Amino acid sequence: MTENSMTPDAAETLLVVGAGPKALAVAAKAAVMRDLGLPAPRVIAVDSHAVGGNWEAGGGWTDGRHRLGTSPEKDIGFPYRASIAPGHNHEINAAMMAYSWSSFLVDRGTYAEWIDRGRPNPPHHNWAKYLQWVAQKINLELVMGTVSSVSSDGAGWTVAVSSADGTSRTLQADGLMISGPGRSDRALASHPKVLSIAEFWNLAGRREIPPSSRAAVIGGGETAGSALDELVRHDAMTISVISPTATIYTRGESFFENALFSDPSKWAALSTVERRDVIRRTDRGVFSVRVQETLIGDARVHHLQGRVVRVADQAGSVALTLHNELRSAQTHTFDLVVDATGGQPLWFMELFDSATTDLLELAIGWPLDSERLELSIGYDLAVTGLEPKLYLPNLAGFAQGPGFPNLSCLGELSNRVLRSDGAKAKDAKNSQARSGRR
């Protein structure tokens, strides 16, 4: 392996942009398969911060102190139902338990304490420590740097990575998986009182969030919920939550909702309307129960419905104009605004060169937008009809199941990506048998 390039081994090479839980889930299961003598790709992860960097202070998405919204037992192997290599799935499940959240706590000597405390969700920085522990145990092949460009000749992927010291290298891969939410340092306007989510968490980490008479957080999802959970601990006379929905919805947390996230096998039987309804109620534009309980108890917090269509300076404050479909636009003034609308679904497209974008458009059609990409995601979480493989689990929620974009079924995610030829043949045979019975 040279300093400027990495060439694939005889086995396939899968390159993952981002060294978070999705990358670790795939890399750990690939390591288990190799240990069992099963074919598995070489997995390389590229990250600009560190393993689990988005869960630590400095990663731009948290200060590391807020609690994980999902149970940590939904770890990189959950739900431990391997369906990846016929005749070996039980062995794979057993081996993956060595990389579980519980095994991490046992290794640290804190398992009994965690149980006695009622299995609390850990702060984000502890979740990052868990991911780093897994990476060390499997000897994760990690390249530190920022992906600057991605190209494909139709046979493989070429990924250029720039390091912090100014050097660059080129990685070659047979398959490419995009994970993570993209950049967190962009705000809807350039104004000293309009903060990106990265700027907000930077200030929070230094205890320097400025006091304000009227503060606003734009967004109705998990990113906004975490920001509000922090902002209510600081000096503000009123705090407005701005989102286009009629109210602030609470994430469904019953067995029935959770089961759809853990086991996507029933997802294909749902209609388009049913799928969008499930995602709307349980995943997109919703706050966790814990965050809602905090906000309900704080009389400073209010909801404003609308989409921000204009941002203007008003004597040093920020004037936001909100559009609503059935009523006239309204303008509200704030002295602190946090843009917590979250990552952009197609953030990675700015890395693709024109030839690679053309390949993607040929596979899914034009125009190339989020809806078309979501509809194109196949069972293996890759874009259907595109070679080489491009895995997009963050966009797989609608087509394949709501748990794939988040932490709800990381073990099933790795099953889909790493499925062996034998498992694919078995699936095809079962599908033909079902067709014959109709």
TORROKE-536201 format. One record per residue (C-alpha): residue number from 1; x, y, z. Coordinates in Angstrom, 3 decimals. Last residue first. Example, Ala and Ser with C-alpha at 12.3 -4.5 7.8 and 13.67 -1.06 7.14 Angstrom:
2
2,13.670,-1.060,7.140
1,12.300,-4.500,7.800
This chain:
438
438,-49.943,-17.755,-6.540
437,-47.929,-20.794,-5.506
436,-45.429,-20.454,-8.372
435,-44.635,-16.868,-7.413
434,-43.834,-17.982,-3.860
433,-41.477,-20.654,-5.200
432,-39.781,-18.136,-7.493
431,-39.204,-15.794,-4.541
430,-37.828,-18.632,-2.451
429,-35.369,-19.534,-5.229
428,-34.308,-15.889,-5.620
427,-33.762,-15.548,-1.880
426,-31.694,-18.746,-1.851
425,-29.568,-17.481,-4.751
424,-28.988,-14.181,-2.919
423,-28.024,-16.040,0.243
422,-25.518,-18.152,-1.686
421,-24.106,-15.075,-3.405
420,-23.406,-13.647,0.030
419,-25.282,-10.703,1.549
418,-22.814,-8.063,2.751
417,-24.906,-4.910,2.207
416,-28.235,-6.431,3.244
415,-26.871,-8.233,6.286
414,-24.945,-5.099,7.342
413,-28.202,-3.130,7.404
412,-29.914,-5.966,9.292
411,-27.298,-5.647,12.021
410,-27.668,-1.862,12.104
409,-31.410,-2.137,12.719
408,-32.623,0.906,14.695
407,-29.617,3.214,14.566
406,-30.872,5.550,11.807
405,-31.309,5.574,8.010
404,-32.027,1.806,7.929
403,-34.776,1.676,10.542
402,-37.564,3.132,8.389
401,-37.684,0.169,5.971
400,-36.700,-0.731,2.414
399,-38.095,1.801,-0.068
398,-39.006,4.670,2.249
397,-36.098,4.370,4.677
396,-33.349,3.624,2.171
395,-32.013,7.188,1.808
394,-29.584,6.999,4.739
393,-28.690,3.458,3.649
392,-27.203,4.704,0.348
391,-25.005,1.946,-1.101
390,-23.497,2.706,-4.528
389,-22.544,-0.481,-6.371
388,-20.475,-0.165,-9.538
387,-22.729,-0.376,-11.467
386,-26.094,1.313,-11.146
385,-29.342,-0.453,-12.016
384,-30.827,-0.281,-8.519
383,-29.078,2.140,-6.198
382,-27.792,0.152,-3.236
381,-29.561,-0.768,0.020
380,-29.186,-4.509,-0.819
379,-32.979,-4.749,-1.173
378,-32.976,-1.935,-3.720
377,-32.875,1.854,-3.414
376,-34.342,3.476,-6.553
375,-37.414,4.995,-4.875
374,-35.236,6.949,-2.458
373,-33.065,8.214,-5.318
372,-36.080,9.427,-7.274
371,-37.497,11.203,-4.221
370,-34.195,12.813,-3.274
369,-33.583,14.352,-6.690
368,-31.839,13.572,-9.989
367,-34.174,14.948,-12.624
366,-33.797,12.695,-14.564
365,-33.708,8.932,-14.541
364,-32.544,6.381,-11.978
363,-29.659,4.547,-13.669
362,-28.885,7.067,-16.431
361,-28.951,9.847,-13.840
360,-26.431,7.978,-11.699
359,-24.079,7.481,-14.620
358,-24.432,11.175,-15.546
357,-23.534,12.172,-11.972
356,-20.426,10.017,-12.304
355,-19.441,11.786,-15.536
354,-20.090,15.207,-13.974
353,-17.835,14.621,-10.951
352,-19.392,13.534,-7.683
351,-18.482,15.351,-4.445
350,-21.421,17.796,-4.654
349,-23.695,14.738,-4.760
348,-22.671,13.763,-1.225
347,-24.998,16.311,0.399
346,-28.031,14.644,-1.187
345,-30.080,14.217,1.989
344,-29.021,17.609,3.447
343,-28.173,17.360,7.141
342,-30.339,18.838,9.858
341,-32.864,21.710,9.887
340,-31.265,22.994,13.075
339,-30.591,26.575,11.962
338,-30.292,28.294,15.340
337,-31.559,31.875,15.584
336,-30.695,34.435,18.278
335,-31.926,38.043,18.516
334,-35.294,37.268,17.001
333,-37.891,39.093,14.896
332,-41.018,37.519,13.434
331,-42.516,38.096,9.976
330,-45.782,36.526,8.848
329,-46.833,35.413,5.386
328,-50.538,35.329,4.642
327,-52.649,32.289,5.314
326,-53.512,28.973,3.680
325,-50.101,27.790,2.478
324,-47.955,29.133,5.281
323,-44.802,31.138,4.669
322,-42.647,32.467,7.502
321,-40.553,35.634,7.218
320,-37.640,35.700,9.646
319,-36.278,39.045,10.877
318,-32.902,38.740,12.613
317,-31.707,41.438,15.008
316,-28.996,44.026,14.395
315,-31.454,46.787,13.489
314,-33.470,44.382,11.363
313,-31.308,42.102,9.257
312,-33.265,39.928,6.861
311,-34.062,36.251,6.362
310,-36.762,35.227,3.910
309,-38.689,32.064,3.055
308,-38.659,30.316,6.441
307,-41.344,27.652,6.256
306,-44.282,27.914,8.608
305,-45.785,27.066,11.987
304,-44.518,28.773,15.117
303,-44.289,26.658,18.274
302,-43.704,27.994,21.778
301,-41.161,27.391,24.556
300,-40.866,29.850,27.445
299,-43.389,27.943,29.578
298,-40.939,25.074,30.088
297,-42.555,21.843,31.316
296,-43.756,20.851,27.856
295,-40.228,21.310,26.521
294,-38.625,18.822,28.909
293,-41.350,16.211,28.381
292,-40.995,16.659,24.613
291,-37.254,16.015,24.843
290,-37.819,12.723,26.697
289,-40.561,11.574,24.327
288,-38.271,12.111,21.330
287,-39.059,14.877,18.892
286,-40.588,14.388,15.444
285,-40.012,15.891,11.999
284,-39.054,12.638,10.332
283,-39.021,9.423,12.338
282,-42.180,8.085,13.957
281,-45.296,9.822,12.686
280,-43.983,10.998,9.314
279,-42.171,7.724,8.640
278,-45.282,5.658,9.434
277,-47.515,7.923,7.300
276,-45.083,7.790,4.386
275,-45.139,4.004,4.491
274,-48.925,3.811,4.728
273,-49.413,6.157,1.755
272,-46.965,4.186,-0.395
271,-48.687,0.923,0.517
270,-47.296,-1.510,3.062
269,-46.445,-5.114,2.147
268,-42.791,-4.262,1.494
267,-42.393,-3.062,5.093
266,-43.326,-6.344,6.750
265,-39.743,-7.696,6.660
264,-38.368,-4.400,8.054
263,-37.741,-5.862,11.524
262,-36.233,-3.468,14.050
261,-37.860,-0.317,12.668
260,-41.286,-1.880,12.150
259,-41.050,-3.430,15.628
258,-40.429,-0.012,17.174
257,-43.780,1.317,15.965
256,-45.737,-1.658,17.322
255,-43.769,-1.899,20.565
254,-44.587,1.712,21.414
253,-42.175,4.634,20.969
252,-43.904,6.918,18.471
251,-41.904,10.135,18.174
250,-43.742,13.166,19.495
249,-45.039,15.789,17.076
248,-44.501,19.516,17.343
247,-47.556,21.172,15.792
246,-49.131,21.998,12.443
245,-45.947,21.092,10.575
244,-43.850,23.646,8.689
243,-41.378,24.082,11.583
242,-40.207,26.949,13.791
241,-39.648,26.282,17.497
240,-39.752,29.559,19.382
239,-37.873,30.215,22.630
238,-38.882,33.117,24.860
237,-37.017,34.965,27.630
236,-33.714,33.237,26.954
235,-30.920,32.448,29.402
234,-29.648,28.899,28.998
233,-30.836,25.398,29.949
232,-33.732,25.659,27.484
231,-31.121,25.913,24.712
230,-29.705,22.438,25.327
229,-32.911,20.444,24.899
228,-33.790,22.854,22.105
227,-30.624,21.919,20.206
226,-31.289,18.207,20.747
225,-34.849,18.571,19.440
224,-33.700,20.565,16.419
223,-31.316,17.821,15.340
222,-33.957,15.150,16.079
221,-36.576,16.713,13.854
220,-38.813,19.786,13.723
219,-36.476,22.481,12.454
218,-35.629,26.147,12.982
217,-34.721,27.040,16.564
216,-35.627,30.537,17.695
215,-34.519,32.858,20.504
214,-36.212,36.003,21.746
213,-34.774,37.900,24.743
212,-31.329,36.417,24.321
211,-28.370,35.303,26.412
210,-25.320,34.324,24.331
209,-24.326,30.642,24.125
208,-20.792,30.700,25.548
207,-20.616,27.603,27.754
206,-17.585,26.440,25.690
205,-19.384,23.274,24.579
204,-22.553,25.255,23.974
203,-20.674,27.709,21.761
202,-19.299,24.920,19.590
201,-22.680,23.205,19.648
200,-24.340,26.322,18.198
199,-21.608,26.898,15.625
198,-22.001,23.311,14.367
197,-25.805,23.668,14.218
196,-25.362,26.772,12.095
195,-25.980,29.987,13.964
194,-27.900,33.086,12.845
193,-27.000,36.015,15.099
192,-23.872,37.057,13.200
191,-25.736,36.795,9.874
190,-24.932,34.737,6.792
189,-28.187,32.959,6.090
188,-29.702,29.453,6.083
187,-26.753,28.109,8.048
186,-23.946,25.763,7.029
185,-21.435,24.233,9.427
184,-23.108,20.845,9.892
183,-21.800,19.140,6.767
182,-22.909,15.684,5.675
181,-25.512,13.575,7.480
180,-23.497,10.348,7.823
179,-23.075,7.346,5.591
178,-22.251,6.874,1.907
177,-21.288,3.374,0.815
176,-19.043,2.750,-2.200
175,-18.311,-0.568,-3.906
174,-15.395,-1.853,-5.978
173,-12.922,0.537,-4.404
172,-9.866,2.622,-5.285
171,-8.524,5.236,-2.899
170,-6.539,8.292,-3.974
169,-4.368,10.248,-1.592
168,-3.931,13.845,-0.565
167,-1.499,15.819,1.540
166,-2.465,19.123,3.147
165,-1.670,18.171,6.743
164,-5.395,17.752,7.524
163,-5.672,15.048,4.873
162,-7.450,15.312,1.532
161,-9.126,12.179,0.160
160,-9.809,11.460,-3.526
159,-12.182,8.560,-4.192
158,-12.046,6.434,-7.341
157,-14.896,3.952,-7.658
156,-15.156,0.865,-9.829
155,-16.230,-0.511,-13.219
154,-18.479,2.263,-14.551
153,-15.593,4.715,-14.773
152,-16.475,6.229,-11.418
151,-15.622,9.455,-9.660
150,-15.705,10.874,-6.153
149,-14.065,14.109,-5.004
148,-12.800,15.888,-1.881
147,-13.360,13.211,0.747
146,-11.963,14.644,3.969
145,-9.206,12.884,5.869
144,-8.288,10.078,8.201
143,-8.227,6.682,6.508
142,-9.399,3.854,8.741
141,-8.929,0.110,8.304
140,-10.720,-1.121,11.403
139,-8.615,-3.369,13.609
138,-11.688,-5.405,14.586
137,-11.219,-4.780,18.311
136,-10.017,-1.197,17.813
135,-13.023,-0.251,15.697
134,-15.374,-1.865,18.222
133,-13.828,0.180,21.059
132,-14.094,3.336,18.942
131,-17.803,2.661,18.421
130,-18.288,2.209,22.176
129,-16.353,5.398,22.908
128,-18.622,7.262,20.479
127,-21.646,5.959,22.384
126,-20.005,7.284,25.538
125,-19.628,10.722,23.898
124,-23.323,10.726,22.986
123,-24.486,10.359,26.568
122,-25.678,6.851,27.422
121,-29.314,5.680,27.390
120,-30.038,4.393,30.866
119,-30.139,0.636,31.582
118,-31.926,0.961,34.949
117,-29.072,2.252,37.105
116,-28.464,-1.259,38.404
115,-27.981,-2.552,34.858
114,-25.439,0.177,34.035
113,-23.590,-0.468,37.294
112,-23.459,-4.206,36.567
111,-21.988,-3.585,33.087
110,-19.339,-1.068,34.173
109,-16.174,-3.190,34.135
108,-14.898,-1.672,30.879
107,-14.865,-5.033,29.062
106,-18.270,-5.854,30.517
105,-19.559,-2.492,29.241
104,-18.278,-3.187,25.722
103,-19.703,-6.705,25.831
102,-23.102,-5.222,26.722
101,-22.922,-2.794,23.796
100,-22.246,-5.706,21.466
99,-18.987,-6.480,19.644
98,-18.476,-10.018,21.018
97,-22.161,-10.618,20.281
96,-21.223,-10.541,16.578
95,-19.646,-13.999,16.934
94,-22.886,-15.575,18.117
93,-24.912,-14.009,15.299
92,-22.339,-15.087,12.683
91,-22.301,-18.645,14.012
90,-26.089,-18.835,13.816
89,-25.995,-17.491,10.248
88,-23.497,-20.082,9.019
87,-25.596,-22.645,7.137
86,-26.871,-20.098,4.617
85,-24.680,-16.950,4.610
84,-26.392,-13.556,5.075
83,-29.581,-13.971,6.985
82,-28.159,-12.815,10.309
81,-30.809,-12.081,12.898
80,-28.857,-10.328,15.651
79,-31.310,-7.392,15.864
78,-28.932,-5.596,16.461
77,-25.264,-6.193,15.615
76,-24.006,-2.592,15.640
75,-25.975,-1.724,18.766
74,-29.688,-1.491,19.435
73,-28.746,-2.254,23.021
72,-27.758,1.416,23.186
71,-31.483,2.291,23.294
70,-32.167,5.107,20.845
69,-32.251,8.849,21.601
68,-28.654,8.880,22.859
67,-28.259,11.315,25.713
66,-26.787,14.775,25.480
65,-23.245,15.348,26.731
64,-21.308,14.933,23.477
63,-21.593,18.595,22.519
62,-23.566,17.533,19.485
61,-23.658,17.680,15.673
60,-20.478,19.542,14.717
59,-17.900,16.829,15.385
58,-16.139,19.030,17.921
57,-17.906,17.479,20.884
56,-18.395,13.804,20.126
55,-21.181,11.819,18.451
54,-20.304,12.983,14.925
53,-16.739,11.737,15.499
52,-17.765,8.111,15.977
51,-14.390,6.994,14.614
50,-12.455,10.206,14.185
49,-12.681,13.610,12.531
48,-12.381,13.676,8.707
47,-13.563,10.107,8.186
46,-12.848,7.434,5.591
45,-13.681,3.791,6.277
44,-12.138,0.868,4.384
43,-13.865,-2.529,4.308
42,-12.261,-5.547,2.613
41,-15.120,-7.549,1.246
40,-16.391,-10.825,2.650
39,-16.104,-14.460,1.621
38,-16.618,-16.872,4.516
37,-13.762,-18.523,6.415
36,-15.370,-17.944,9.799
35,-12.837,-15.221,10.641
34,-13.637,-13.624,7.271
33,-17.319,-13.556,8.148
32,-16.641,-11.987,11.534
31,-14.488,-9.276,9.933
30,-17.241,-8.525,7.408
29,-19.694,-8.293,10.302
28,-17.448,-5.804,12.091
27,-16.871,-3.680,8.973
26,-20.578,-3.482,8.110
25,-21.720,-2.503,11.593
24,-18.726,-0.198,12.057
23,-19.528,1.721,8.872
22,-23.162,2.085,9.918
21,-22.190,3.148,13.446
20,-19.878,5.975,12.344
19,-16.670,6.056,10.360
18,-17.904,8.148,7.425
17,-17.562,7.531,3.689
16,-17.436,3.757,3.426
15,-15.199,2.025,0.884
14,-15.971,-1.586,0.011
13,-13.133,-3.584,-1.537
12,-13.805,-6.936,-3.182
11,-11.351,-9.744,-2.500
10,-8.114,-9.980,-4.514
9,-6.917,-6.957,-2.548
8,-7.921,-3.500,-3.674
7,-5.367,-0.779,-4.339
6,-4.661,2.026,-1.933
5,-3.020,5.169,-3.219
4,-0.800,8.097,-2.353
3,1.171,6.644,0.539
2,1.599,3.276,-1.116
1,0.000,0.000,0.000
